[in-house]
Amino acid sequence: MPQATTIIIADAPLRWQDVAAVARHGAVLELSSHAWARIDNAQAVVQCIVASGERAYGVNTGLGALCNVSLEGAQLSQLSRNTLLSHACGVGPVLSDEQTRAIICAAIINYSHGKSGLHRQVVRALLALLNHGITPQVPSQGSVGYLTHMAHIGVALLGVGNVSYRGQVVTAQEALAAEGLQPVVLGAKDGLCLVNGTPCMTGLSCLALADAHHLLQWADVIGAMSFEAQRGQIDAFDAEIIALKPHPGMQQVGNNLRALLDGSEVIAGSKGIRTQDALSIRSIPQIHGAARDQVAHATRQIETELNSATDNPLVLGTPDNYRVVSQANPHGQSVALAADMLAIAMAEIGSVAERRLDRLINPHVSGLPAFLVSNPGVNSGMMIVQYVAASLCGQNRQLAQPAVLDNFVTSGLQEDHLSMGTNAALKLHQVLLNVTQILAIEYLLAAQAFEFLKGQRFGAGTDRAWRLLREVVPAYEQDRWLAPDIAAAATLLKDTALPNLH
């Protein structure tokens, strides 16, 4: 077996690729000695606050609207434990293991700044969950941006609740014991550190970025196949024309399309057959490019948050000279807006793909056999897969409505403006799943259209993509069970990287 990658949290900023490596690919997460020193320093500050009796929110007071209730002594450890138990009240289907792992990874990065104040053993316990393959079962619904998801992760450290472990769902207590790990005894501020901040929306959004970057590469390939199958007019992608609208994403897409279609006899032989193509065909650089620019913007927003200290209160200075400051860094407005914009951008990628694939099956505009089957009538061909794509686009239109505008008041008027960033990230995940399926359907249809154009040379990249699909999905000669074909195409999209594209 290849040795797992190790990602060390030190002083350099982390990227979404690091979170994806830990969450999806089993990379081992470690902290540098400097990061541990920062964590220990902040905890020493917390101990000074406790010893002095100075009032500090969440260290020796109640939470939320109970912030004016002072606590002391054994109550501080009990507050931390009670915080996790009372906040672990999520509902609905559980997150996938990779989603929960992404959240834990983002939380550890937050604590590594040394501004939180939790005990070293709590961070060690979170690292142990990741590196021993113990993943808490976290209900997906119930977060206004933070709190519930992290609380369900936190109670697993206490040996409470269920976890995914070695392919089964077992109690947290069983999994910890099997790995020789002890439940954590919490101290002052540990419980609050475990539930606040923005790791939930940020970790989820990092996974979404991984999927968005990947799908945008495939969208160019599949869009180029549809363009070629419909004998598009290549002048629309002329480098000089594209350069006159210098959006960076548009330039990338234009370069990709020209490379993918290079050497195509289909395209060369189709020059002048129509004055111009339908917008869904000729505007691939404009639409795909705009989505790329939004993903670039969202990447900056999400990675900035990933490398931020997002607790409340934050602990600054040293035990000899410190400040503890109540503020609003757990408010995740930047991530919420980024996730909402990503959902709109990626829904548009699915929308234009559905328009392209509809033209492929429509004999009035395709110039190809009706519904891409040789003997239409007795065969329905690819007719109904377009219905599926339309349904997914309809759902994406609903999911692309912004979550960040859905504001509510919580905690007795104390928390009266909420980002809803976790809801934004979760619905973005669903949009991305839907776009994967839409692109898989377009891929199937474009490849089937190629069957009717064989004998002419295809583009350098589109020909490779066609042959790649044919390794797992045969040509469609007559009606057959189509669901497995869509599933095979979607799996190919998810599992295949495209290193030669920008």
URGIHU-V320958 format. One record per pair of residues at least 6 apart in sequence whose ideal C-beta (glycine too) atoms are under 8 Angstrom apart, sorted by sequence separation. I is the first residue (numbers start at 1). J is the second residue. If there is no record, write none. Layout:
i=(I I)
j=(J J)
//
This chain:
i=(21 22 54 55 61 62 110 128 129 142 143 155 163 176 184 235 261 276 316 317 359 360 363 370 373 409 410 457 7 22 49 53 61 62 111 129 142 156 162 163 176 315 316 359 363 369 373 409 31 61 71 95 162 163 242 243 315 316 360 363 371 373 410 450 458 18 50 58 61 62 139 152 162 163 165 242 315 316 361 371 372 373 476 49 50 57 60 61 139 161 162 165 173 314 361 371 372 407 408 7 49 60 111 112 138 161 313 314 361 370 371 407 60 111 159 160 163 242 313 360 369 371 450 473 46 139 159 160 165 313 314 407 7 138 158 159 312 313 406 7 55 108 111 137 138 157 239 312 314 404 473 5 60 63 136 156 239 312 404 450 472 473 59 62 136 155 159 237 312 403 404 406 472 108 311 312 403 447 53 107 108 136 239 310 311 447 472 5 7 9 63 136 237 309 310 361 403 404 446 469 472 6 7 9 10 11 237 308 361 403 4 5 6 7 8 9 10 104 108 134 310 360 361 402 443 447 4 5 6 7 8 9 11 447 469 4 6 8 10 129 137 159 237 403 451 468 10 104 105 136 137 158 361 444 451 9 50 104 136 137 157 158 443 447 126 129 136 137 157 234 257 305 448 129 135 136 158 257 357 358 399 448 468 101 134 135 305 357 399 444 134 135 227 304 305 126 134 253 254 358 399 400 125 133 137 224 253 302 354 357 358 399 133 220 224 228 234 301 302 101 223 227 301 100 103 122 221 231 232 250 253 254 354 395 396 399 100 136 220 224 228 231 235 250 253 301 302 353 354 154 157 220 224 229 233 234 252 301 302 97 100 134 228 231 232 233 251 354 396 99 217 221 228 231 233 249 250 253 350 354 395 396 461 154 220 233 236 249 250 252 298 134 153 154 233 236 245 248 249 297 298 393 444 134 231 233 247 249 250 350 351 392 444 94 95 107 151 233 242 247 249 250 298 350 392 94 95 150 151 233 248 249 297 298 94 95 134 150 232 248 351 392 393 441 444 93 94 103 107 150 236 247 347 350 351 392 440 443 92 93 103 132 134 150 230 236 237 249 294 295 90 91 92 93 147 237 248 294 389 441 90 92 100 104 132 146 147 150 232 233 236 347 388 389 437 440 443 90 91 92 103 146 150 227 232 294 295 346 347 440 443 90 91 128 146 149 230 294 90 146 347 389 440 89 90 100 128 145 343 347 388 389 437 440 95 146 227 291 436 439 145 146 226 290 291 386 125 145 343 344 385 143 227 291 343 436 59 90 290 291 436 89 90 125 385 386 87 88 224 385 87 90 223 287 288 89 90 122 287 340 382 87 88 121 340 382 87 88 122 220 288 339 340 86 223 287 85 88 382 84 87 88 97 119 336 337 83 119 122 220 284 336 219 283 84 85 46 84 118 119 122 333 39 42 45 88 117 118 122 216 219 280 39 41 42 88 116 372 24 38 40 42 43 84 23 38 39 42 43 85 118 216 280 281 23 29 38 42 43 84 117 118 216 280 372 24 31 35 37 39 43 81 116 278 372 23 281 22 23 29 35 39 216 280 22 40 372 31 39 116 278 343 350 357 368 20 23 111 213 339 346 353 360 19 22 212 336 366 369 36 39 335 336 340 343 347 350 354 357 361 368 336 339 343 346 350 353 357 360 19 209 212 331 333 335 339 342 346 349 353 356 360 18 19 107 110 278 331 332 110 331 333 336 340 343 347 350 354 357 110 209 332 335 339 346 350 353 357 360 107 109 209 335 349 31 106 107 106 205 209 106 382 14 104 381 31 103 106 107 206 30 103 106 205 385 29 105 381 384 388 9 104 379 380 9 103 106 202 206 379 382 29 102 103 385 28 29 84 102 9 28 202 373 374 375 99 102 202 372 374 81 99 102 373 80 373 26 80 84 198 22 77 80 83 87 99 77 79 80 82 83 98 77 80 81 84 198 76 77 80 83 84 199 76 79 80 83 198 76 197 80 196 197 196 197 196 193 192 230 60 59 63 223 227 230 59 202 205 212 219 223 226 230 58 198 201 208 215 222 226 229 197 198 59 197 198 202 205 209 212 216 223 226 58 196 198 201 205 208 212 215 219 226 201 230 230 231 198 205 229 230 50 58 201 49 229 46 47 46 46 23 23 24 19 23 146 145 20 24 145 146 19 20 145 266 269 19 16 20 16 20 266 16 145 265 266 264 265 266 267 16 17 116 264 265 266 16 115 117 263 264 113 116 264 113 115 263 109 262 263 109 110 116 117 261 262 264 110 115 116 260 261 262 106 110 115 260 261 110 114 115 259 260 261 259 260 260 117 205 226 208 215 222 225 229 201 204 211 225 228 223 226 230 201 205 208 212 215 219 222 226 229 200 201 204 208 211 215 218 222 225 229 200 204 207 225 228 198 201 205 226 201 204 208 215 222 225 229 200 204 211 218 225 228 228 228 224 224 225 224 221 225 221 225 259 259 222 221 256 256 255 252 58 59 57 58 57 56 144 59 144 56 46 57 45 54 56 48 144 45 47 42 45 49 145 149 44 45 48 144 145 44 49 144 145 218 144 145 146 41 45 145 221 41 144 215 45 143 143 214 217 218 221 217 220 16 214 217 16 140 16 19 15 14 13 16 15 14 13 14 13 99 64 65 64 65 67 64 65 65 64 64)
j=(27 28 60 61 67 68 116 134 135 148 149 161 169 182 190 241 267 282 322 323 365 366 369 376 379 415 416 463 14 29 56 60 68 69 118 136 149 163 169 170 183 322 323 366 370 376 380 416 39 69 79 103 170 171 250 251 323 324 368 371 379 381 418 458 466 27 59 67 70 71 148 161 171 172 174 251 324 325 370 380 381 382 485 59 60 67 70 71 149 171 172 175 183 324 371 381 382 417 418 18 60 71 122 123 149 172 324 325 372 381 382 418 72 123 171 172 175 254 325 372 381 383 462 485 59 152 172 173 178 326 327 420 21 152 172 173 326 327 420 22 70 123 126 152 153 172 254 327 329 419 488 21 76 79 152 172 255 328 420 466 488 489 76 79 153 172 176 254 329 420 421 423 489 126 329 330 421 465 72 126 127 155 258 329 330 466 491 25 27 29 83 156 257 329 330 381 423 424 466 489 492 27 28 30 31 32 258 329 382 424 26 27 28 29 30 31 32 126 130 156 332 382 383 424 465 469 27 28 29 30 31 32 34 470 492 28 30 32 34 153 161 183 261 427 475 492 35 129 130 161 162 183 386 469 476 35 76 130 162 163 183 184 469 473 153 156 163 164 184 261 284 332 475 157 163 164 186 285 385 386 427 476 496 130 163 164 334 386 428 473 164 165 257 334 335 157 165 284 285 389 430 431 157 165 169 256 285 334 386 389 390 431 166 253 257 261 267 334 335 135 257 261 335 135 138 157 256 266 267 285 288 289 389 430 431 434 136 172 256 260 264 267 271 286 289 337 338 389 390 191 194 257 261 266 270 271 289 338 339 135 138 172 266 269 270 271 289 392 434 138 256 260 267 270 272 288 289 292 389 393 434 435 500 194 260 273 276 289 290 292 338 175 194 195 274 277 286 289 290 338 339 434 485 176 273 275 289 291 292 392 393 434 486 137 138 150 194 276 285 290 292 293 341 393 435 138 139 194 195 277 292 293 341 342 139 140 179 195 277 293 396 437 438 486 489 139 140 149 153 196 282 293 393 396 397 438 486 489 139 140 150 179 181 197 277 283 284 296 341 342 138 139 140 141 195 285 296 342 437 489 139 141 149 153 181 195 196 199 281 282 285 396 437 438 486 489 492 140 141 142 153 196 200 277 282 344 345 396 397 490 493 141 142 179 197 200 281 345 142 198 399 441 492 142 143 153 181 198 396 400 441 442 490 493 149 200 281 345 490 493 200 201 281 345 346 441 181 201 399 400 441 200 284 348 400 493 117 148 348 349 494 148 149 184 444 445 147 148 284 445 148 151 284 348 349 151 152 184 349 402 444 150 151 184 403 445 151 152 186 284 352 403 404 151 288 352 151 154 448 151 154 155 164 186 403 404 151 187 190 288 352 404 288 352 154 155 117 155 189 190 193 404 111 114 117 160 189 190 194 288 291 352 112 114 115 161 189 445 98 112 114 116 117 158 98 113 114 117 118 160 193 291 355 356 99 105 114 118 119 160 193 194 292 356 448 101 108 112 114 116 120 158 193 355 449 101 359 101 102 108 114 118 295 359 102 120 452 112 120 197 359 424 431 438 449 102 105 193 295 421 428 435 442 102 105 295 419 449 452 120 123 419 420 424 427 431 434 438 441 445 452 421 424 428 431 435 438 442 445 105 295 298 417 419 421 425 428 432 435 439 442 446 105 106 194 197 365 418 419 198 419 421 424 428 431 435 438 442 445 199 298 421 424 428 435 439 442 446 449 197 199 299 425 439 123 198 199 199 298 302 200 476 109 199 476 127 199 202 203 302 127 200 203 302 482 127 203 479 482 486 108 203 478 479 109 203 206 302 306 479 482 130 203 204 486 130 131 186 204 112 131 305 476 477 478 203 206 306 476 478 186 204 207 478 186 479 133 187 191 305 130 185 188 191 195 207 186 188 189 191 192 207 187 190 191 194 308 187 188 191 194 195 310 188 191 192 195 310 189 310 194 310 311 311 312 312 311 311 356 188 188 192 352 356 359 189 332 335 342 349 353 356 360 189 329 332 339 346 353 357 360 329 330 192 330 331 335 338 342 345 349 356 359 192 330 332 335 339 342 346 349 353 360 336 365 366 367 335 342 366 367 188 196 339 188 368 187 188 188 189 203 206 207 203 207 330 330 206 210 331 332 206 207 332 453 456 207 205 209 206 210 456 207 336 456 457 456 457 458 459 209 210 309 457 458 459 210 309 311 457 458 308 311 459 309 311 459 306 459 460 307 308 314 315 459 460 462 309 314 315 459 460 461 306 310 315 460 461 311 315 316 460 461 462 461 462 465 324 421 442 425 432 439 442 446 419 422 429 443 446 442 445 449 421 425 428 432 435 439 442 446 449 421 422 425 429 432 436 439 443 446 450 422 426 429 447 450 421 424 428 449 425 428 432 439 446 449 453 425 429 436 443 450 458 459 462 459 461 462 462 461 465 462 466 500 501 465 465 501 502 502 502 312 313 312 313 313 313 408 324 410 324 315 326 315 324 326 319 415 317 319 315 318 322 418 422 318 319 322 418 419 319 324 419 420 493 420 421 422 318 322 422 498 319 422 493 324 422 423 494 497 498 501 498 501 299 497 501 302 426 303 306 303 303 303 306 306 306 306 307 307 429 410 411 411 412 414 412 413 414 414 415)
//
